[in-house]
């Protein structure tokens, strides 16, 4: 069953749109309440441009969060005694993966591969750089729903590693790895 035929996917999309609408309304309401009415309406043209930019930024973050919630992975890769954080977005639509790449504004690796038999090609974009993973998670974690805990954990890991860059991994980093491993486990638990 494709994600478009899945009722849960549609419900998630509707909830994301409602969240986005509420965020936009909250931004507009807060601006109106914090500024006096005369001051608010004077220079409306300039302020409306700023509001539009803020709203577009919120929309970008919500879109990224929605993409990762539905077709993404937020995790750590273990290689012997080291851990590498990564954000992975994969889909059979090259156009959708390209849009994710543009919205994320991050450098990563793009992969295209055909799986077995008559299956569709899979397109995947992965972000591995510690700083870029941390930056993206800072932007979108508040908007994540399904993978919110993974986002919080990986952001915590990135924060620890950025402050202890050349030091060995500590106990907390390994705890985060184990918790992410459990959260991302496939199949029946």
N, C-alpha and C positions, 0 to 999 in steps of 0.2 A: 504494500500500500504506500503510495507516495505521500509526501507531507501535505500536499494540497487536498488529498482525500481524507486525511485524518481530522476528525472533529476537534481533537485536543489542540491541533495546530491552529485552527481557526479561532478557537476560544482564546488561546494565548495571544494571537494577533489582535483580537478585539480588546483584550485587557491592556496590551501595550499601547494601543491607540487611545484608550480612555486615560491611561496614565500620562501620556503625552499631552492630551487636551487639558487635563488638570494642571500639569506643570506650566503650560502656557498661560492658563487663566490665573494661576497663583502668581506668576511673574508680573502680569499686568495689574492684578489687584494690589500687590505689594508696592509697586511703583506709585499707584494712585493714592494709597493710604499714607505712604511715607512723605510725600511731597504735598505742600499746600495746593489747593485747587488753582489759584491764580498762577503760582509758580509752575504748576504742572502743565497748564495749557499754553503758557508762553513758551515759544520755541518747540512746539509739538513736533514739527517736521524733523528736527535734529534728533529728538528723543525717540521718535517712532522708528528711525533708521537703526538706532541702538537696540531697541526692543526687537526689531526684526532680526538683527544679527544674533541676539541672545536666543531667540526662539529657534533659529536655524541650527544653532549649536546644540540646543537641547534635542532637536529632532535628529541630528546626526548621532548623538550619543545613544538615544533610544533605539535608532535603527541598528547600530552596532551591537547593542545589548540583545536585541531581538534576534539578530542573525546568530550570535553565539549561543543564545538559549536554545535555539532550534536545531542548528546544524554545526555547532562548534564544540571545541574541547579546550578546557583550561586545566593544565596539569604540569607535572614535573617529569622529566625523562632522566632515568638513572643510568649512569655509565660508570661502572666500577664504584669508586668512592666519591663520585661527584654527581651533582644534580643540576639539570638545566631546565629553567622554566620555559614554557612555551604556550602560545595561543594558536590554535589550529582551526581553520574554517574550511570545510570541504563541501562540495556540491557537484551535481552533474551539470549545472548551468555555469558555463564559463563567464557569462555576462554577470551573474550574481556574485561570483568570486571576485571578478574584476571590480565590481562596485564596492565590495567589502575592502579590497586593497586600497581603493581611493579614499573611502571614508575613514579608514584606520590611519592613513597617512604614516604608515610604518614601513620599514624595510624588512623584508623577509624572503622566504623562498617560495617560489611558485612551482607546482608540480602538476603534470598532466599524465594520467595513466589509464589504460584500459584494463579492466579487471578481467575476469574469466568469461569465455564463451561469448554470448550475445549481450552481456551487460553493457551499460552505458559507460562512457569515459568519465573518470572522476577528476575533478580539478580541485586542487588544495593549495591554500596559502598558509604558511606557518611563520610566526614571529618568534625568534629565539633570543634576541638581544635583551639582556636583563633590564636595561634602562627603558627600552621601548615597551616591553611587557608591562613594567611597572607604570609607565605613563598611561598606556591604554587602559589598564585596570583602574587607575585613579579616576579616569574619565567615566568609565561605564559601570563600575561595580554598583553604584546606587540604583542603576536602572535594570540590573539583572534580576530575573525572577527564579528560573529553574536552576541556574548555576551561580547563584549569589554566594553561597558558602564557598564554592571553589574559587571564585574571584577574590573573596576576602582572605582566604588562606594563601593563595598565590601572591597576593599583594603584600601580605605580612612577610612571606618568604623573601620576596624581592627587597623589601625594606631592610630586613636583617642582612641580606647579602650585600646590599649597597653600602651599608655601614661597616661591614666586616669583609670587604672584598677579597683580600688575599689570605684570609684566615681559614682554618679548617672548618668544616661544617659542624655546627653545634647540635645539641640534643633537640632543641625546638625545630630546627630545619628538618631533621629526620622524622619528628612527630608529624609535621605538616605533610611530608611526603607520604607517610603511612595513611593519614586521614584522606588525602587526595586520592590515593590508590583505592581506598574503600568507596569513596563517593563516585569515582569514575568506573567502578567495576561493572562489567557487562553481565547480562543474564540474571537469573534469579538468585537473590542473596540468601 
